[in-house]
């Protein structure tokens, strides 16, 4: 995400400058060369020497090891001997006896239901039936599926031609439709009699015992709640057995890898019995959604079982999970997974018989993961951040680890299955959106995760590969696809603008002018072709024009008309494009886009500012509401005046604050949980706006609520796609718990708190402007094509501030030190540069609470120090 402020304009990209991280430059205060007009400052060298030794390595979460081992056994079920064997301590043995034959209903038994789903095509295209009779046909592979998702009650009624003596029944359900709360009633000839009430069930096979044996010809199961799954809250019952079926308990062992990991699971088997026992692997990023199926599996999109299957041979072998089937179309697996918890069960799908059976003996001598994450040991870091606040340090490195998980090679077998594979991306390093899902490179995600990479590991080819590929698939009318998903046709309204800002970021951080020249025509085509076609008479983008009513955005929100978020992002994209144009010598284009940005900004203030609430409207159409995304970007793009910025941030603080961050809307008129749903993606612009408008403490406080919540709740460490009501996973099991677009805390701390950003391609020029707030000291390093930019600063009492900058040769920049609103003297390398009233060196200026020193040269360390008076 690209964020800037009119407070710090620069020739290439205002927003990028503000968000860039500090990697190699250090500016420090020094008393040497004091003159008679001011008392000598304290010794800057002693101040800096008094900092604790650099200790950032201890916050690093990643590793350079390709093989990762689980850290503990969470639990076991059934007959499991020596569970520690899966951790490499000997051999774990799983045993399960073959089940007894199932009781059957009398011939002629029928079933009816409150509803049932219409047939649809199975994996082979043959229509699949979901009618009630599947629950009494004796075939565990077929099932009844009600047709009323999330609507209750749903009932299934079984009628036998002759009375049956029942001590109870057993309900075998589908992992994607487990009845959680239900009653079982029998017909006594006159009335229905409730025999059992079940609540909180999570078992796929649930035996329900009656108080006493009943003789009846009719049984009715009434479901009032289902276990949520990726398929929605449907009831799916495969079989209802006329009796209490007590199978030997499933033998399983659940492992914890300590944090979310991504890659190919690997199991060392010590052998298996000769009756073809199978193992099933269920994965989850959280324990909450780890059941007998995974929280999410790519095969879910094709009706898969939600687990990976394997039938180990009798002799010892090492199996690495890979996409494909072991025996024809049976015993299949998905391959790569993102997860923290792994449940290995001695079990098999009924459809996999006889290649795999749910009983026998399996021996396991070890479990590991072949990781596909970017190398993340301390040696892999080209940039880093550290401060006096250990929580902020932890959040910075947690976010970096999250980004490592999504930086991966694009492989057909591992990406989003909805027609996302692309020959132009296969084999290339990319930034996926999530470790678990969607596993496709979306440009909106790159807007944030690209910056995170530039500031941490600096492997910019991952972002470049995505940006170039999307431009190569630009539509004839100028629209740029958001991702390869659906064959590059997914219609999003805002993401071509993120492509513009992300391209500008890429050039600023890397200096890749070749990329800029190659794809400049694509930028022109998007800004001068497609976006004018969706601009209304007010001069604002209006979703609905030119056939865009069905287009979505980053959250597929049902917004329409003139939306502040779209238009503020448009202003930012135009400014970024103008900066890029000037760097390439296209001054006419730059002037035209800057003029248009001003026109759009004026229109936003005319038609979308809500003076009564002191914030920008989410949309000029429909119910009154105010969005975090539009207000944050309006401030960063320079649309808002200083008074409007203050009012808007006050409004968001009053109406959206939650214990787990700030919600993305101030009410629920757009979506039912708008005032409770938190996106780190849209929080980043608001946090940055707070830093850049002199509200550093409120930015830090919001960071701690948002990133503190994610750090302190399962799975820990990694940054979530979204947070829902009460701090929950906003889309349940489907939620990605390691998502690149949520890593904005890295640029927020490096670019804004530490204060270092690039202002020219490849850091040819830069700015260091700290926003310290309550943080006592901070230091860090930013990678640049010229070498490291290092920055260290320390706050003292009153207006005392010491800053050390070490910039690479061949670069220059501006250094700004805060005054705290007081009259100060500023020394650079011991010599007065500002005497409290007037400049003496570096064309020093005093504005917006900072003394700014212009044209500070790289190639050596500079120490800057302020003292009151």
C-alpha positions in Angstrom: 0.0 0.0 0.0 1.3 3.4 -0.9 0.9 6.2 1.5 2.1 9.8 1.4 1.5 13.2 3.0 1.5 16.7 1.7 3.6 17.5 4.7 6.7 16.1 3.0 6.5 16.6 -0.8 9.4 15.3 -2.9 10.1 15.2 -6.6 9.3 11.5 -7.2 6.7 10.3 -4.7 5.4 12.0 -1.7 3.8 8.9 -0.2 6.6 6.6 -0.8 9.0 8.9 0.9 6.9 8.9 4.0 6.7 5.2 4.3 10.3 4.1 3.4 12.3 2.4 6.0 15.6 3.3 7.5 18.4 0.8 6.7 21.8 2.4 6.4 21.8 6.1 7.4 22.6 7.4 10.8 22.4 11.1 11.9 23.6 12.0 15.4 24.0 15.1 17.5 27.4 16.3 18.4 28.7 19.0 20.7 31.9 19.6 18.8 32.4 23.1 17.3 30.0 24.9 19.7 30.0 28.6 19.4 29.4 31.5 21.9 25.8 32.1 20.9 24.6 28.9 22.6 25.6 26.8 25.5 27.4 23.7 24.6 25.1 20.7 24.2 25.7 17.4 26.1 28.2 15.0 24.5 26.3 13.3 21.6 28.9 10.5 21.5 28.2 9.6 25.1 24.5 9.7 24.5 24.8 7.3 21.6 27.3 5.2 23.4 24.9 4.8 26.3 22.5 2.8 24.2 22.4 -0.9 24.8 24.2 -3.1 22.3 22.3 -4.0 19.2 20.1 -7.0 20.1 17.7 -7.3 17.1 18.8 -10.8 16.3 16.8 -12.2 19.2 13.5 -11.1 17.7 14.1 -13.0 14.4 11.5 -15.7 13.9 12.6 -17.3 10.6 15.3 -19.7 9.9 17.6 -20.6 7.0 17.0 -24.3 7.6 14.9 -26.0 4.9 13.6 -28.8 7.2 11.5 -27.7 10.1 10.5 -30.1 13.0 7.4 -29.9 15.2 8.1 -28.7 18.7 5.6 -30.7 20.8 2.8 -33.3 20.8 -0.5 -31.5 21.6 -2.7 -34.5 22.1 -3.5 -38.1 21.1 -6.6 -40.2 20.7 -7.1 -43.9 20.6 -4.4 -46.5 20.7 -1.1 -44.6 20.4 2.2 -45.9 21.8 5.1 -43.6 22.5 3.7 -40.3 21.0 7.1 -38.7 21.3 8.4 -40.9 18.4 6.9 -38.4 15.9 9.4 -35.9 17.4 12.3 -38.3 16.7 12.4 -40.0 20.1 11.9 -43.6 18.9 8.8 -44.9 17.1 5.2 -43.9 17.5 2.7 -46.7 16.8 -0.9 -46.1 15.9 -3.3 -49.1 16.1 -7.0 -49.4 15.3 -9.1 -52.6 15.1 -11.4 -53.2 12.2 -15.0 -52.0 12.9 -17.9 -54.4 13.4 -20.5 -54.7 10.7 -23.0 -51.8 10.8 -26.7 -52.5 11.6 -29.1 -51.9 8.7 -32.6 -50.7 8.3 -35.3 -53.1 7.0 -35.6 -53.3 3.2 -38.0 -50.6 2.0 -37.0 -48.0 4.6 -37.3 -44.5 3.2 -36.4 -41.0 4.2 -37.8 -37.5 3.7 -36.4 -34.1 4.7 -37.2 -30.4 5.2 -35.2 -29.8 2.0 -32.4 -31.2 0.0 -29.8 -29.7 -2.3 -30.3 -30.0 -6.1 -27.9 -32.4 -7.8 -24.7 -30.9 -9.2 -21.7 -32.2 -11.1 -19.2 -34.3 -9.2 -15.4 -34.5 -9.8 -16.1 -36.6 -13.0 -19.0 -34.4 -14.2 -21.6 -37.0 -13.2 -24.6 -35.4 -11.4 -24.3 -36.1 -7.6 -27.5 -36.7 -5.7 -28.1 -35.2 -2.2 -31.6 -36.6 -1.5 -32.7 -37.8 1.9 -32.6 -41.5 0.9 -28.8 -41.4 0.8 -28.9 -41.4 4.7 -30.4 -44.9 4.8 -28.9 -46.5 1.6 -26.1 -48.3 3.5 -23.5 -46.4 1.4 -21.3 -44.2 3.6 -20.0 -42.4 0.5 -23.4 -40.8 -0.3 -25.1 -38.2 1.9 -28.2 -36.1 2.4 -27.4 -32.4 2.1 -30.1 -29.9 3.2 -30.6 -26.9 0.9 -30.9 -24.1 3.5 -27.5 -22.9 4.5 -27.5 -21.1 7.9 -31.3 -21.6 8.1 -32.8 -23.8 10.9 -34.4 -26.1 11.8 -33.4 -28.7 9.2 -34.9 -32.2 9.7 -34.5 -35.7 8.4 -37.3 -38.2 8.9 -36.8 -42.0 8.5 -39.7 -44.3 8.0 -39.3 -48.1 8.3 -41.9 -50.5 6.8 -41.9 -52.5 10.0 -41.2 -51.4 13.6 -37.6 -51.5 14.7 -36.3 -51.9 18.3 -33.8 -49.1 18.9 -31.5 -48.6 21.9 -30.4 -45.5 20.0 -29.1 -44.4 16.7 -25.7 -43.4 15.2 -25.3 -40.4 12.9 -22.5 -40.5 10.4 -22.1 -37.1 9.0 -19.8 -35.4 6.5 -16.8 -33.3 7.7 -18.3 -30.3 5.8 -21.7 -30.5 7.5 -21.4 -31.9 11.1 -24.7 -31.4 13.0 -23.7 -29.6 16.2 -27.0 -29.2 18.0 -29.8 -31.6 17.2 -32.7 -33.6 18.7 -33.7 -37.2 18.0 -37.4 -38.1 18.3 -39.4 -41.3 17.7 -43.0 -41.8 16.7 -45.2 -43.7 19.2 -48.3 -43.9 17.0 -49.8 -40.6 18.3 -47.0 -38.2 19.0 -43.3 -37.5 18.5 -41.3 -38.2 21.6 -37.9 -36.6 22.1 -35.4 -39.3 23.0 -32.2 -37.3 23.0 -30.9 -33.7 22.7 -27.3 -33.3 21.6 -25.4 -30.0 21.9 -21.9 -29.0 20.9 -21.2 -32.1 18.8 -18.1 -32.1 16.7 -17.8 -35.8 16.0 -18.3 -36.9 12.4 -19.8 -40.2 13.8 -22.0 -39.6 16.8 -23.7 -42.4 18.7 -26.9 -41.2 20.4 -28.2 -43.5 23.2 -31.9 -43.4 24.2 -33.0 -43.5 27.9 -34.5 -46.9 27.1 -35.0 -49.2 24.1 -37.8 -48.0 21.9 -39.8 -49.9 19.3 -40.8 -47.5 16.5 -41.2 -47.2 12.7 -40.2 -43.6 12.5 -37.2 -41.5 13.6 -36.8 -37.8 13.2 -33.6 -35.8 13.5 -34.0 -32.1 13.9 -30.8 -30.0 13.5 -30.7 -26.5 14.9 -27.0 -25.7 14.4 -24.2 -27.1 12.3 -20.4 -26.9 12.8 -19.2 -24.0 10.6 -17.1 -25.2 7.6 -15.7 -23.8 4.4 -18.8 -25.0 2.6 -21.2 -23.0 4.8 -23.5 -24.2 7.6 -25.2 -27.1 5.8 -26.3 -30.3 7.3 -24.7 -33.3 5.6 -25.6 -36.8 6.9 -24.1 -39.8 5.2 -25.8 -42.5 7.2 -28.1 -43.0 10.1 -27.6 -46.5 11.6 -30.5 -48.2 13.5 -28.5 -48.8 16.7 -25.6 -47.6 18.8 -22.4 -48.1 16.8 -19.3 -48.0 18.9 -16.2 -48.2 16.7 -12.8 -48.5 18.1 -11.6 -44.9 18.7 -9.6 -43.3 16.0 -5.9 -43.4 16.6 -4.4 -40.0 16.1 -1.6 -37.7 17.2 -1.7 -33.9 16.9 1.5 -31.9 16.5 2.4 -28.3 17.0 5.1 -26.6 14.9 5.2 -23.6 17.3 4.1 -21.1 14.7 2.6 -21.0 11.2 4.9 -22.7 8.7 4.5 -23.4 5.0 5.8 -26.2 2.8 5.5 -29.9 2.2 5.0 -32.2 5.2 7.3 -35.2 5.4 6.7 -38.4 7.5 9.2 -41.2 8.1 7.2 -44.4 8.4 8.7 -47.4 10.2 6.3 -49.7 8.4 2.6 -50.7 8.5 0.5 -53.9 8.8 -0.5 -55.7 5.6 -4.2 -54.7 5.7 -3.6 -51.4 3.9 -4.0 -49.0 6.8 -4.3 -45.4 5.7 -3.3 -42.1 7.3 -5.1 -38.8 7.0 -3.5 -35.5 7.6 -5.6 -32.5 8.8 -3.9 -29.1 8.9 -4.9 -25.9 10.7 -3.3 -22.5 11.6 -5.3 -22.5 14.9 -6.4 -25.2 17.3 -9.9 -23.7 17.2 -10.5 -25.0 13.7 -8.4 -28.2 13.8 -10.9 -31.1 13.7 -10.8 -34.3 11.5 -10.5 -32.0 8.5 -8.2 -29.1 7.7 -9.2 -25.5 8.4 -8.8 -25.0 4.6 -7.5 -27.2 1.7 -7.2 -26.2 -1.9 -9.2 -29.3 -2.8 -12.2 -27.8 -0.9 -13.0 -25.9 -4.1 -13.6 -29.3 -5.9 -15.5 -30.9 -3.1 -12.5 -32.6 -1.5 -12.4 -34.2 1.9 -10.4 -31.5 3.6 -7.5 -33.9 4.4 -4.5 -35.4 2.7 -4.4 -39.2 2.4 -1.6 -41.7 2.2 -1.4 -45.5 2.6 2.1 -46.4 3.9 3.7 -49.6 2.7 4.8 -52.5 4.9 8.4 -51.6 4.7 10.0 -48.4 6.1 9.7 -45.4 3.8 9.8 -41.6 3.9 6.8 -39.9 2.3 6.7 -36.3 1.3 3.3 -34.8 0.8 2.7 -33.9 -2.9 -0.3 -33.0 -5.0 -1.7 -36.1 -6.6 -3.1 -39.6 -6.0 -1.3 -42.7 -4.8 -3.6 -45.2 -6.4 -5.3 -44.1 -9.6 -8.0 -41.6 -8.4 -7.8 -42.9 -4.8 -5.7 -41.9 -1.8 -5.1 -38.3 -2.8 -3.3 -35.3 -1.3 -3.0 -31.6 -1.8 0.8 -31.3 -1.2 1.8 -27.9 0.1 0.1 -26.4 3.2 0.3 -23.4 5.5 -0.4 -24.4 9.1 0.7 -24.5 12.7 -1.0 -27.7 13.8 -1.0 -31.1 12.1 -3.3 -34.0 13.1 -2.2 -37.4 11.8 -4.9 -40.1 12.0 -5.0 -43.8 11.3 -8.0 -43.5 9.1 -9.2 -43.7 5.5 -12.0 -42.4 3.3 -14.6 -44.9 2.5 -14.1 -44.1 -1.2 -10.4 -45.0 -0.9 -11.0 -48.7 -0.1 -9.4 -51.1 -0.7 -6.3 -49.1 -1.4 -6.5 -47.6 2.1 -8.6 -48.8 5.1 -9.4 -47.1 8.4 -7.8 -49.8 10.6 -4.5 -51.7 11.1 -1.1 -50.6 12.5 1.1 -47.8 11.4 4.6 -46.9 12.7 6.0 -43.4 12.6 9.6 -42.5 13.3 9.6 -38.8 12.6 7.7 -35.8 11.1 9.1 -32.7 9.5 8.3 -30.1 7.0 10.2 -29.2 3.8 9.8 -25.4 4.1 9.2 -23.2 1.1 9.4 -19.9 3.0 12.0 -17.4 2.1 15.2 -17.9 4.2 14.8 -15.9 7.3 17.7 -16.3 9.6 19.5 -13.2 10.9 22.0 -13.4 8.1 19.2 -13.0 5.5 18.3 -9.6 6.9 19.6 -6.6 4.8 17.4 -4.2 6.9 16.4 -4.2 10.5 14.7 -2.1 13.2 15.1 -1.9 17.0 13.9 0.6 19.6 13.4 1.1 23.3 10.0 -0.6 23.0 10.4 -4.3 22.9 6.8 -4.9 21.8 7.3 -2.8 18.7 10.5 -4.7 17.9 8.6 -8.0 18.2 5.8 -6.8 15.9 8.3 -5.7 13.3 10.1 -9.0 13.1 6.8 -11.0 13.4 5.6 -9.1 10.3 8.8 -9.8 8.5 8.4 -13.5 9.3 4.8 -13.4 7.9 6.2 -11.9 4.7 8.8 -14.7 4.5 6.0 -17.2 4.4 4.3 -15.6 1.4 7.5 -15.1 -0.6 7.7 -18.2 -2.6 8.1 -19.6 -6.1 4.9 -19.7 -8.2 4.1 -23.4 -8.8 1.0 -24.8 -10.6 0.5 -27.4 -7.9 0.5 -24.9 -5.0 -1.4 -21.9 -6.1 -5.0 -20.8 -5.9 -7.0 -23.5 -7.8 -9.5 -21.2 -9.4 -7.8 -21.0 -12.7 -4.8 -19.0 -11.3 -2.0 -20.9 -12.8 -0.1 -18.9 -15.4 2.8 -20.0 -17.6 4.2 -16.5 -17.4 4.6 -16.8 -13.6 5.5 -20.5 -13.2 8.9 -20.9 -11.6 9.2 -17.3 -10.7 9.7 -15.9 -7.2 6.5 -13.9 -6.2 4.7 -12.4 -3.3 1.6 -14.4 -2.6 -1.1 -12.9 -0.5 -1.2 -15.7 2.1 0.7 -18.8 3.1 -2.5 -20.9 3.3 -4.8 -19.1 0.8 -5.4 -17.7 -1.7 -1.7 -18.3 -2.6 -1.9 -16.0 -5.6 -0.1 -12.7 -6.1 -2.6 -9.8 -5.7 -1.2 -6.4 -6.4 -3.0 -4.8 -3.4 -1.2 -7.2 -1.2 2.1 -6.4 -2.9 1.5 -2.7 -2.1 2.2 -3.5 1.5 4.3 -6.7 1.4 6.5 -5.2 -1.3 7.5 -2.4 1.1 8.0 -5.0 3.9 10.4 -6.9 1.7 12.3 -3.8 0.5 12.9 -3.0 4.2 13.8 -6.4 5.5 15.3 -9.0 3.0 15.4 -6.9 -0.1 14.6 -9.5 -2.8 12.7 -7.1 -5.0 12.4 -9.5 -7.9 9.5 -11.0 -6.1 7.5 -7.8 -6.4 8.8 -7.0 -9.8 7.7 -10.4 -11.2 4.2 -9.8 -10.1 4.0 -6.1 -11.2 5.4 -6.9 -14.6 3.2 -9.9 -15.2 0.0 -8.0 -14.4 1.1 -5.2 -16.7 1.7 -7.8 -19.4 -1.9 -8.9 -19.0 -3.4 -5.4 -19.2 -6.7 -5.2 -20.9 -7.1 -3.2 -24.2 -9.0 -0.5 -22.4 -6.3 0.1 -19.9 -7.6 -1.9 -16.9 -4.9 -4.0 -15.2 -5.9 -7.3 -13.5 -5.4 -7.6 -9.8 -4.1 -11.2 -9.9 -3.8 -14.2 -12.1 -6.9 -15.7 -10.5 -9.7 -16.6 -12.9 -7.4 -16.2 -15.9 -6.5 -12.6 -15.1 -10.2 -11.5 -15.2 -11.2 -11.0 -11.6 -12.9 -7.5 -11.8 -11.6 -5.2 -9.1 -12.1 -1.5 -9.3 -9.3 -0.2 -7.1 -6.4 -2.6 -7.8 -5.1 -0.9 -11.0 -4.4 2.1 -8.8 -2.4 -0.1 -6.4 -0.4 -1.3 -9.4 0.5 2.4 -10.1 1.5 3.1 -6.5 3.3 -0.2 -6.1 5.3 0.4 -9.4 6.3 3.8 -8.0 7.4 2.2 -4.7 9.4 -0.4 -6.6 11.4 2.2 -8.5 11.9 4.3 -5.4 13.3 1.5 -3.4 15.3 -0.3 -6.1 16.2 2.3 -8.7 15.1 0.0 -11.5 14.6 2.7 -14.1 14.5 -0.1 -16.8 11.3 -1.4 -15.3 9.9 2.2 -15.2 10.7 2.7 -18.9 9.3 -0.6 -20.0 6.0 -0.3 -18.2 5.5 3.4 -18.4 3.1 3.0 -21.3 0.9 0.7 -19.2 0.7 3.4 -16.5 -0.4 5.9 -19.1 -3.0 3.6 -20.5 -4.5 2.9 -17.0 -4.6 6.5 -15.9 -5.5 8.2 -19.2 -7.6 5.3 -20.5 -9.6 3.3 -18.1 -10.0 5.5 -15.1 -11.3 8.5 -17.2 -13.9 6.1 -18.5 -15.3 5.7 -15.0 -15.2 9.4 -14.0 -18.4 11.3 -13.6 -19.5 14.9 -14.1 -18.1 15.9 -10.6 -14.7 14.7 -11.7 -14.8 11.7 -9.3 -14.4 8.0 -9.9 -17.9 6.5 -9.7 -18.3 2.7 -9.5 -21.1 1.7 -11.7 -20.1 3.7 -14.8 -18.9 1.9 -17.9 -20.2 -1.5 -16.7 -18.4 -1.5 -13.3 -21.4 -2.1 -11.0 -20.3 -5.7 -10.5 -16.7 -4.8 -9.8 -15.3 -5.5 -6.3 -12.5 -4.1 -4.3 -10.0 -5.4 -1.7 -12.8 -6.8 0.4 -15.4 -7.3 -2.3 -17.5 -4.7 -0.6 -21.0 -3.7 -2.0 -20.0 0.0 -2.5 -21.3 2.1 -5.4 -21.0 5.6 -6.8 -18.5 8.1 -5.6 -16.4 6.4 -2.9 -13.8 8.3 -0.9 -11.4 5.4 -0.8 -11.3 4.9 -4.5 -10.9 8.6 -5.2 -8.3 9.3 -2.5 -6.3 6.4 -3.8 -6.7 7.9 -7.3 -5.2 11.1 -6.1 -2.2 9.2 -4.6 -1.7 7.2 -7.8 -1.8 10.4 -9.9 0.9 12.0 -7.7 3.0 8.9 -7.7 2.7 8.6 -11.4 3.7 12.2 -11.8 6.9 11.6 -9.7 7.7 8.6 -11.9 7.1 10.6 -15.1 9.4 13.4 -14.0 12.2 10.9 -13.2 11.8 9.7 -16.8 11.7 13.1 -18.3 8.0 13.1 -19.2 7.2 16.5 -17.7 4.0 17.1 -19.6 2.5 13.9 -18.3 3.6 14.8 -14.8 2.0 18.2 -15.0 -1.2 16.9 -16.4 -1.5 14.2 -13.6 -0.7 16.7 -10.9 -3.3 19.0 -12.1 -5.9 16.2 -12.3 -4.9 15.1 -8.7 -5.7 18.6 -7.5 -9.0 18.6 -9.4 -10.0 15.2 -7.9 -8.9 16.4 -4.4 -11.1 19.5 -4.7 -14.1 17.3 -5.7 -13.5 15.0 -2.8 -13.6 17.9 -0.4 -16.7 19.4 -2.2 -18.8 16.3 -2.4 -17.6 13.7 0.1 -16.5 15.7 3.2 -19.1 15.4 6.0 -18.6 18.6 8.1 -21.2 17.4 10.7 -19.2 14.3 11.6 -15.8 15.8 10.8 -14.8 12.9 8.4 -15.0 11.9 4.8 -18.1 9.9 3.8 -17.5 6.3 2.7 -19.7 7.0 -0.3 -21.9 9.8 -1.6 -24.6 7.2 -2.2 -26.7 5.4 0.4 -26.5 5.4 4.2 -24.1 7.8 6.0 -21.0 6.1 7.2 -17.3 6.9 7.3 -14.5 4.5 6.3 -11.0 4.0 7.8 -9.7 3.4 4.3 -10.9 6.6 2.7 -10.1 8.8 5.6 -6.6 7.5 6.1 -5.7 7.7 2.4 -7.3 11.2 2.1 -4.8 12.4 4.7 -1.8 10.7 3.2 -2.6 11.8 -0.3 -2.8 15.4 0.8 -6.5 15.7 0.1 -7.3 16.7 3.7 -6.3 20.0 5.2 -4.6 19.9 8.6 -7.9 20.7 10.3 -9.7 18.0 8.3 -7.0 15.5 9.1 -7.2 16.2 12.8 -11.0 15.9 12.8 -11.0 12.7 10.7 -8.5 11.0 13.0 -10.5 12.1 16.1 -13.6 10.7 14.5 -12.0 7.3 13.8 -10.6 7.2 17.3 -14.1 7.8 18.8 -16.1 5.5 16.6 -13.9 2.6 15.5 -11.6 1.7 18.4 -11.7 -2.0 19.4 -9.4 -3.9 21.8 -7.9 -5.5 18.7 -7.4 -2.4 16.5 -9.6 0.1 14.7 -12.5 -1.1 12.6 -12.7 -0.3 9.0 -16.1 1.4 9.2 -17.8 3.4 11.9 -21.2 1.6 11.5 -22.8 -1.5 10.1 -24.7 0.0 7.1 -22.3 -1.5 4.5 -21.7 -4.9 6.0 -23.2 -6.4 9.2 -19.9 -6.3 11.1 -18.4 -3.2 9.7 -17.9 -1.5 13.0 -16.2 -4.6 14.5 -14.2 -5.9 11.5 -10.5 -4.9 11.5 -8.2 -5.1 8.5 -4.5 -4.4 9.1 -4.4 -3.5 5.3 -6.6 -0.5 5.9 -5.2 0.2 9.4 -1.7 0.9 7.9 -2.8 4.1 6.2 -4.5 5.3 9.3 -1.5 4.5 11.5 0.8 6.2 9.0 -1.5 9.3 8.9 -1.2 9.5 12.7 2.6 9.4 12.6 2.8 12.0 9.9 0.3 14.5 11.4 2.1 14.7 14.8 0.1 11.9 16.6 2.8 9.4 17.0 1.6 8.2 20.4 -1.9 7.4 19.0 -0.2 5.5 16.1 1.9 3.5 18.6 -1.2 2.8 20.7 -3.1 1.5 17.7 -0.2 -0.6 16.6 -0.1 -2.2 20.1 -3.8 -3.0 20.1 -3.8 -4.5 16.6 -0.5 -6.3 16.4 -0.5 -7.1 20.1 -3.8 -8.9 19.7 -2.5 -11.0 16.8 0.7 -11.8 18.6 -1.0 -12.9 21.8 -3.7 -15.1 20.3 -3.4 -18.4 18.5 -1.5 -19.0 16.2 0.7 -16.2 17.5 3.6 -14.4 15.7 2.0 -14.1 12.2 -0.3 -11.3 11.0 -4.0 -12.1 10.2 -5.9 -11.4 7.0 -8.7 -9.8 9.1 -10.1 -9.8 12.6 -13.8 -10.1 13.3 -16.2 -9.5 16.2 -14.7 -9.9 19.6 -11.2 -10.4 18.1 -12.2 -13.6 16.3 -11.1 -14.9 12.9 -13.3 -12.7 10.7 -14.1 -15.5 8.1 -13.8 -18.4 10.5 -11.6 -21.3 9.4 -11.2 -19.8 5.9 -9.3 -16.8 7.4 -5.7 -16.6 6.4 -3.6 -16.2 9.6 -0.4 -15.3 7.7 -1.2 -12.6 5.2 1.3 -10.2 3.5 -1.1 -7.3 3.3 -1.1 -7.1 7.1 2.6 -6.4 7.5 2.3 -2.6 7.4 3.9 -2.3 10.8 7.3 -2.8 9.2 7.1 0.3 7.0 5.2 2.2 9.7 8.1 1.7 12.1 11.0 2.0 9.7 9.6 4.8 7.4 7.6 6.8 9.9 8.7 6.2 13.5 12.4 5.8 12.7 11.7 8.2 9.9 13.7 7.2 6.8 12.2 7.1 3.3 13.5 7.3 -0.3 12.6 10.4 -2.3 14.4 9.6 -5.5 14.8 6.3 -7.5 16.9 3.8 -5.6 17.5 6.2 -2.6 19.5 8.6 -4.8 17.8 11.1 -2.5 16.2 10.4 0.9 14.6 12.0 3.9 15.2 11.2 7.6 12.4 12.7 9.7 11.7 10.8 12.9 8.3 10.6 14.6 9.3 9.3 18.0 6.3 9.8 20.2 6.9 8.0 23.5 9.7 5.9 22.2 13.0 6.8 23.9 15.4 5.6 21.2 15.3 3.8 17.9 17.8 2.6 15.3 17.7 0.7 12.1 19.1 0.0 8.7 17.5 0.3 5.3 18.9 -1.5 2.3 19.5 0.7 -0.8 21.2 -0.1 -4.1 24.1 2.1 -3.0 24.6 0.4 0.4 23.1 0.6 3.8 21.3 3.7 5.2 21.7 3.7 9.0 19.8 5.8 11.4 20.0 6.1 15.2 18.2 8.7 17.4 17.8 9.3 21.1 15.3 11.6 22.8 16.4 13.6 25.8 14.6 15.9 28.2 12.8 18.9 26.9 13.7 19.6 23.3 17.0 17.6 23.4 17.3 15.2 20.5 20.3 13.4 19.1 20.3 11.9 15.6 23.0 10.0 13.8 22.8 9.3 10.1 25.2 7.2 8.0 24.2 7.4 4.3 25.9 5.6 1.4 28.1 7.5 -1.0 26.6 9.0 -4.0 23.3 9.9 -2.2 22.1 12.9 -0.4 19.0 13.9 1.6 17.2 16.0 4.1 17.4 15.5 7.8 14.7 16.9 10.1 14.8 16.9 13.8 11.8 17.6 16.1 11.6 20.8 18.1 8.8 19.9 20.4 7.4 23.3 19.6 10.3 25.0 21.4 13.0 27.4 20.3 16.1 25.2 19.7 19.7 25.4 18.6 20.7 22.7 16.1 24.3 21.5 15.5 25.5 19.3 12.8 28.8 17.5 13.4 29.4 20.0 16.2 28.8 23.2 14.2 25.7 25.4 14.5 23.3 24.9 11.6 20.3 26.7 13.2 20.8 29.2 16.1 17.3 29.3 17.3 16.2 32.0 14.9 18.1 31.7 11.6 20.0 29.2 9.5 23.8 28.9 9.5 24.3 25.8 7.3 22.4 23.2 5.2 19.8 25.8 4.2 18.1 25.0 7.5 14.4 25.7 7.8 11.9 25.8 10.6 8.3 24.5 9.9 5.7 22.1 11.2 7.7 21.4 14.5 10.9 20.4 12.7 14.2 22.0 11.8 15.1 20.6 8.4 18.6 20.4 7.1 18.7 20.2 3.3 21.3 18.5 1.0 23.0 16.4 3.7 25.6 14.4 1.8 26.2 10.7 2.1 29.5 8.9 2.3 30.1 9.7 6.0 28.3 9.8 9.3 26.6 13.0 10.4 25.6 13.8 13.9 22.7 16.2 14.5 21.8 17.5 18.0 19.2 19.9 19.3 19.1 21.8 22.6 16.6 24.2 23.9 17.4 27.9 23.5 
